[in-house]
Amino acid sequence: MLRRKIADELNRWQRSIERKALFVTGSRQIGKSYSIREFGKSNYAAYIELNLAENRQARDALLEARDADDFINRVTLLSGKPIAPGKTLVFIDEVQEAPDIMTMAKFLVEDGGCRWAFSGSMLGTQFKGVRSYPVGYVHELRMFPLDFEEFSWAIGVSEEARRSICDACRNETPVPGYIHDAMMANFRTYIVVGGMPEIVQRFLDTQGDLASVRQLQSELNGQYRRDISKYANGRTLQVQSIFDQLPVMLEGENKRFVLNSIDPKAHFEKYQRDFVWLVDAGVALKTDIVTEPKFPLLKTARPSQFKLYQSDTGMLMARYPIGVAQAAYLDSKEPNLGGVYEKWWLNSWLPREGGCITTRPRNGARSISLSTARMERPCPSRLNRGRITMRTPRWAMCLKRPSMA
């Protein structure tokens, strides 16, 4: 069982006095269903789960429910399990198969007989047309692949090592050499493996067989392309063209997404909704480029100038020639993997800061200035190959942004 940070979010939702329904979104295969299932079985006397992708009968029956009482009756009939008032969690999975079911959430919350959780993949692409989204009755959580800390838990990094790194960051002292070397090796492994739960578990089960890991990553990338065909609603070719360009754009000379890579006559307005589709589906993460890191940040942003990153580092690495993954894992000097490491660094901020703005480096500078709506000032960050020393600024030492006065 992989330890996930969302477990703490689920516990907070359970203890909240608001009693809202839970709505977990995110891309496919990132552990949404597993996390809710384990949470429900561990924290409720009764647990009911219906999967609308696997159970078409359940999908059709729930869509036809007249009101909350009828909906609840259908759930108990379909599951064959009774609801224990105040002690039951009902989990409706893959709700992208029937988005209008979410309109019932308001009335289920008002009924108050049990707790409700909903989840599904590609949700951002499917909920635009819901008849009446239950604003104010749903607590939304967006889930992402395992980050480096979660990966470290999975591979068994000791609590002592973690405390040592945290203490070094707080005290602005060097991380002990043996811990530094071990964690850098772990980090290079994470860059290649990534954070998709099934892939991380394959890595653990095969005792580190990276060839097996890469095969599974390629299969999941193929599933993403098939999902585009299924859900892109008439824009399949355009969305797939953007998806296919993600590895190329990351290492291109322009260091941003170039529209004419799709079509020499492409205009941003024509493809804007396709970029939004990939971001809403959790397949890609987008950062805008600004000329000045001043608030309001979007004042100097140009809509057509941005960077687009695949949401998981390992899935991205599997799309490069195998020599790129070998270079990352073996810490080779060539080829230049700056774009890959930049992608990891920005990915570590985007999910937690509610969007990220990157400032275009000037005069060949090696730093990236990060700013978000939740930050009072820009946070300059430098990525380099050197060891952390006494002269390394605090912001470069810490993988997680500390609370600073």
KEZABA-872454 format. One line per 4 residues: number of its first residue (from 1); their letters; for each residue x, y, z of C-alpha. Coordinates in nm, 2 decimals. Layout:
N
NUM) a) X/Y/Z  ...;
***
This chain:
405
1) mlrr) 0.00/0.00/0.00  0.15/0.33/-0.11  0.13/0.61/0.14  -0.03/0.92/-0.01;
5) kiad) -0.07/1.28/0.12  -0.43/1.29/0.01  -0.51/1.06/0.31  -0.47/1.37/0.54;
9) elnr) -0.70/1.57/0.31  -0.96/1.29/0.33  -0.94/1.29/0.71  -0.99/1.66/0.72;
13) wqrs) -1.29/1.63/0.50  -1.44/1.36/0.73  -1.39/1.58/1.04  -1.53/1.90/0.88;
17) ierk) -1.85/2.03/1.02  -1.97/2.14/0.67  -2.06/1.78/0.58  -2.02/1.84/0.21;
21) alfv) -1.99/1.57/-0.05  -1.64/1.48/-0.17  -1.53/1.52/-0.53  -1.19/1.40/-0.62;
25) tgsr) -1.06/1.49/-0.97  -0.74/1.42/-1.17  -0.60/1.23/-1.46  -0.64/0.85/-1.49;
29) qigk) -0.44/0.60/-1.30  -0.31/0.83/-1.02  -0.47/0.64/-0.73  -0.80/0.83/-0.68;
33) sysi) -1.02/0.52/-0.65  -0.78/0.33/-0.44  -0.73/0.62/-0.19  -1.10/0.67/-0.14;
37) refg) -1.17/0.30/-0.12  -0.90/0.24/0.15  -1.02/0.55/0.34  -1.38/0.44/0.33;
41) ksny) -1.31/0.09/0.45  -1.09/0.21/0.73  -1.31/0.49/0.86  -1.67/0.39/0.82;
45) aayi) -1.87/0.10/0.95  -2.04/0.05/0.61  -1.88/0.12/0.27  -2.06/0.11/-0.07;
49) elnl) -1.90/0.15/-0.41  -2.05/0.17/-0.75  -1.83/0.21/-1.07  -2.02/0.37/-1.35;
53) aenr) -1.77/0.26/-1.62  -1.79/-0.11/-1.52  -2.16/-0.11/-1.43  -2.37/0.03/-1.71;
57) qard) -2.69/-0.07/-1.53  -2.59/0.14/-1.23  -2.51/0.44/-1.46  -2.85/0.43/-1.63;
61) alle) -3.04/0.36/-1.31  -2.89/0.65/-1.12  -2.94/0.89/-1.40  -3.31/0.82/-1.39;
65) arda) -3.35/0.88/-1.01  -3.63/1.13/-0.94  -3.50/1.27/-0.61  -3.26/1.19/-0.32;
69) ddfi) -3.48/0.92/-0.17  -3.51/0.75/-0.50  -3.13/0.78/-0.57  -3.05/0.63/-0.23;
73) nrvt) -3.29/0.34/-0.28  -3.13/0.26/-0.62  -2.79/0.27/-0.46  -2.88/0.01/-0.20;
77) llsg) -3.06/-0.20/-0.46  -2.77/-0.20/-0.70  -2.50/-0.26/-0.43  -2.70/-0.51/-0.23;
81) kpia) -2.59/-0.33/0.09  -2.80/-0.13/0.34  -2.70/0.22/0.45  -2.63/0.25/0.82;
85) pgkt) -2.74/0.61/0.90  -2.44/0.83/1.00  -2.19/0.54/0.95  -2.18/0.49/0.58;
89) lvfi) -1.97/0.62/0.30  -2.11/0.58/-0.05  -1.85/0.61/-0.33  -1.96/0.67/-0.69;
93) devq) -1.66/0.62/-0.92  -1.60/0.71/-1.28  -1.88/0.97/-1.28  -1.74/1.12/-1.60;
97) eapd) -1.95/0.85/-1.76  -2.27/1.02/-1.63  -2.18/1.38/-1.53  -2.54/1.49/-1.46;
101) imtm) -2.54/1.26/-1.16  -2.35/1.54/-0.98  -2.66/1.75/-0.99  -2.80/1.51/-0.72;
105) akfl) -2.51/1.59/-0.48  -2.69/1.89/-0.33  -3.00/1.69/-0.23  -2.79/1.40/-0.10;
109) vedg) -2.60/1.63/0.13  -2.92/1.79/0.25  -3.06/1.44/0.32  -2.77/1.39/0.56;
113) gcrw) -2.82/1.01/0.60  -2.46/0.92/0.50  -2.15/1.07/0.34  -2.10/1.08/-0.03;
117) afsg) -1.78/1.07/-0.24  -1.75/1.10/-0.62  -1.45/1.06/-0.85  -1.35/1.00/-1.20;
121) smlg) -1.09/1.06/-1.47  -1.10/1.33/-1.74  -1.35/1.52/-1.53  -1.24/1.87/-1.63;
125) tqfk) -1.34/1.79/-1.99  -1.68/1.65/-1.90  -1.83/1.87/-1.64  -1.86/2.19/-1.85;
129) gvrs) -2.22/2.10/-1.95  -2.36/1.97/-1.63  -2.72/2.10/-1.59  -2.68/2.24/-1.24;
133) ypvg) -2.34/2.19/-1.07  -2.40/2.18/-0.69  -2.19/2.48/-0.59  -2.14/2.50/-0.21;
137) yvhe) -2.23/2.14/-0.15  -1.91/1.98/-0.28  -1.56/1.97/-0.14  -1.32/1.94/-0.44;
141) lrmf) -0.98/1.78/-0.42  -0.75/1.75/-0.72  -0.51/1.46/-0.71  -0.17/1.43/-0.88;
145) pldf) 0.09/1.16/-0.92  0.32/1.08/-0.63  0.57/1.36/-0.56  0.93/1.30/-0.46;
149) eefs) 0.85/1.28/-0.09  0.58/1.02/-0.15  0.81/0.83/-0.37  1.07/0.84/-0.09;
153) waig) 0.82/0.69/0.15  0.75/0.41/-0.10  1.11/0.31/-0.15  1.17/0.31/0.23;
157) vsee) 1.37/0.63/0.30  1.41/0.64/0.68  1.24/0.89/0.90  1.59/0.97/1.04;
161) arrs) 1.72/1.07/0.69  1.41/1.29/0.64  1.45/1.47/0.97  1.82/1.52/0.90;
165) icda) 1.73/1.70/0.57  1.46/1.91/0.73  1.69/2.01/1.01  1.96/2.11/0.76;
169) crne) 1.71/2.33/0.57  1.59/2.50/0.89  1.94/2.56/1.03  2.09/2.64/0.69;
173) tpvp) 2.36/2.38/0.73  2.49/2.12/0.48  2.31/1.80/0.44  2.54/1.51/0.55;
177) gyih) 2.73/1.38/0.25  2.61/1.02/0.27  2.25/1.13/0.29  2.30/1.38/0.01;
181) damm) 2.44/1.12/-0.22  2.18/0.86/-0.14  1.89/1.11/-0.19  2.03/1.23/-0.52;
185) anfr) 2.04/0.87/-0.64  1.68/0.84/-0.53  1.59/1.16/-0.70  1.74/1.04/-1.03;
189) tyiv) 1.54/0.72/-1.00  1.23/0.92/-0.94  1.29/1.13/-1.26  1.29/0.80/-1.46;
193) vggm) 1.01/0.61/-1.27  0.78/0.91/-1.20  0.48/0.91/-0.97  0.21/0.70/-1.13;
197) peiv) 0.11/0.45/-0.85  0.09/0.15/-1.08  0.43/0.22/-1.22  0.58/0.28/-0.88;
201) qrfl) 0.44/-0.04/-0.75  0.58/-0.22/-1.06  0.92/-0.07/-0.97  0.89/-0.21/-0.62;
205) dtqg) 0.76/-0.55/-0.71  1.03/-0.61/-0.97  1.31/-0.49/-0.74  1.39/-0.20/-0.96;
209) dlas) 1.34/-0.34/-1.31  1.35/-0.02/-1.51  1.28/-0.20/-1.84  0.96/-0.33/-1.71;
213) vrql) 0.87/0.02/-1.57  0.93/0.17/-1.91  0.71/-0.08/-2.09  0.42/0.00/-1.85;
217) qsel) 0.48/0.37/-1.89  0.45/0.34/-2.27  0.13/0.14/-2.23  -0.02/0.42/-2.01;
221) ngqy) 0.09/0.69/-2.26  -0.10/0.49/-2.52  -0.41/0.48/-2.30  -0.39/0.86/-2.27;
225) rrdi) -0.39/0.89/-2.65  -0.70/0.66/-2.66  -0.87/0.87/-2.40  -0.82/1.17/-2.62;
229) skya) -0.99/0.99/-2.90  -1.28/0.90/-2.67  -1.34/1.23/-2.49  -1.21/1.51/-2.72;
233) ngrt) -1.54/1.56/-2.88  -1.45/1.64/-3.24  -1.11/1.79/-3.16  -0.92/1.46/-3.14;
237) lqvq) -0.65/1.53/-3.40  -0.58/1.88/-3.26  -0.55/1.76/-2.90  -0.34/1.46/-3.00;
241) sifd) -0.11/1.69/-3.20  -0.04/1.90/-2.89  0.01/1.59/-2.68  0.26/1.45/-2.93;
245) qlpv) 0.46/1.78/-2.92  0.51/1.79/-2.54  0.85/1.62/-2.53  0.97/1.82/-2.83;
249) mleg) 0.87/2.16/-2.70  1.03/2.10/-2.36  1.38/2.07/-2.52  1.32/2.32/-2.80;
253) enkr) 1.53/2.63/-2.86  1.24/2.86/-2.77  1.18/2.69/-2.43  0.81/2.74/-2.47;
257) fvln) 0.53/2.59/-2.67  0.55/2.70/-3.03  0.21/2.70/-3.20  0.35/2.65/-3.56;
261) sidp) 0.49/2.32/-3.45  0.13/2.20/-3.49  0.04/2.39/-3.80  0.24/2.66/-3.98;
265) kahf) -0.08/2.87/-3.99  -0.19/2.79/-3.63  -0.33/3.07/-3.42  -0.36/3.06/-3.04;
269) ekyq) -0.73/3.14/-3.05  -0.80/2.84/-3.27  -0.62/2.59/-3.04  -0.69/2.76/-2.70;
273) rdfv) -0.96/2.52/-2.59  -0.74/2.22/-2.69  -0.47/2.33/-2.45  -0.74/2.39/-2.18;
277) wlvd) -0.87/2.03/-2.25  -0.53/1.88/-2.18  -0.49/2.08/-1.86  -0.85/2.01/-1.73;
281) agva) -0.80/1.64/-1.80  -0.49/1.64/-1.58  -0.27/1.53/-1.87  -0.07/1.85/-1.88;
285) lktd) 0.03/2.14/-1.66  0.05/2.49/-1.80  0.26/2.79/-1.68  0.23/3.14/-1.83;
289) ivte) 0.53/3.35/-1.91  0.54/3.71/-1.78  0.79/3.98/-1.85  0.79/4.12/-1.50;
293) pkfp) 0.72/3.92/-1.17  0.50/4.18/-1.03  0.14/4.16/-0.90  -0.11/4.13/-1.06;
297) llkt) 0.09/3.86/-1.23  -0.12/3.83/-1.54  -0.08/4.20/-1.63  0.24/4.13/-1.82;
301) arps) 0.15/3.78/-1.94  0.09/3.71/-2.31  -0.18/3.45/-2.36  0.00/3.29/-2.66;
305) qfkl) 0.33/3.25/-2.47  0.34/2.97/-2.22  0.50/2.64/-2.12  0.32/2.31/-2.12;
309) yqsd) 0.45/2.01/-1.93  0.32/1.65/-1.91  0.18/1.59/-1.57  0.42/1.30/-1.47;
313) tgml) 0.79/1.31/-1.52  0.83/0.93/-1.57  0.56/0.92/-1.83  0.74/1.20/-2.01;
317) mary) 1.08/1.03/-1.99  0.93/0.72/-2.15  0.85/0.92/-2.46  1.21/1.01/-2.51;
321) pigv) 1.47/0.77/-2.66  1.59/0.53/-2.40  1.93/0.70/-2.39  1.77/1.00/-2.22;
325) aqaa) 1.64/0.79/-1.93  1.98/0.62/-1.91  2.15/0.96/-1.89  1.92/1.08/-1.61;
329) ylds) 1.96/0.77/-1.41  2.34/0.75/-1.45  2.38/1.13/-1.40  2.55/1.17/-1.73;
333) kepn) 2.66/1.51/-1.85  2.50/1.46/-2.19  2.24/1.51/-2.32  2.13/1.84/-2.15;
337) lggv) 1.84/1.75/-1.93  1.76/2.10/-1.81  1.41/2.10/-1.95  1.33/1.77/-1.77;
341) yekw) 1.46/1.90/-1.43  1.27/2.23/-1.49  0.96/2.03/-1.55  1.00/1.85/-1.22;
345) wlns) 1.07/2.17/-1.03  0.76/2.34/-1.16  0.55/2.04/-1.12  0.64/2.04/-0.75;
349) wlpr) 0.49/2.39/-0.72  0.19/2.38/-0.96  -0.03/2.13/-0.77  0.01/2.31/-0.44;
353) eggc) 0.03/2.68/-0.53  -0.28/2.70/-0.75  -0.10/2.79/-1.07  0.25/2.91/-1.15;
357) ittr) 0.40/3.19/-1.35  0.75/3.16/-1.49  0.95/3.46/-1.58  1.16/3.45/-1.90;
361) prng) 1.53/3.44/-1.80  1.73/3.73/-1.93  2.08/3.74/-2.06  2.13/3.37/-2.03;
365) arsi) 2.05/3.36/-1.66  2.01/3.01/-1.51  1.74/3.10/-1.26  1.37/3.06/-1.29;
369) slst) 1.15/3.31/-1.11  0.84/3.16/-0.96  0.53/3.35/-0.86  0.18/3.26/-0.77;
373) arme) -0.13/3.43/-0.64  -0.06/3.28/-0.30  0.29/3.42/-0.27  0.37/3.78/-0.15;
377) rpcp) 0.69/3.80/-0.36  0.86/3.61/-0.64  1.08/3.32/-0.54  1.40/3.30/-0.75;
381) srln) 1.52/2.94/-0.79  1.84/2.80/-0.95  1.87/2.45/-1.08  2.23/2.32/-1.09;
385) rgri) 2.43/2.00/-1.06  2.64/2.11/-0.76  2.63/1.98/-0.40  2.43/2.18/-0.14;
389) tmrt) 2.68/2.37/0.07  2.69/2.65/0.34  2.68/2.90/0.05  2.37/2.76/-0.11;
393) prwa) 2.07/2.99/-0.05  1.79/2.85/0.16  1.55/2.85/-0.13  1.78/2.62/-0.32;
397) mclk) 1.83/2.38/-0.03  1.47/2.29/0.03  1.26/2.06/-0.19  0.95/2.20/-0.02;
401) rpsm) 0.90/2.58/0.02  0.94/2.66/0.39  0.73/2.92/0.57  0.94/3.24/0.57;
405) a) 0.87/3.56/0.75;
***
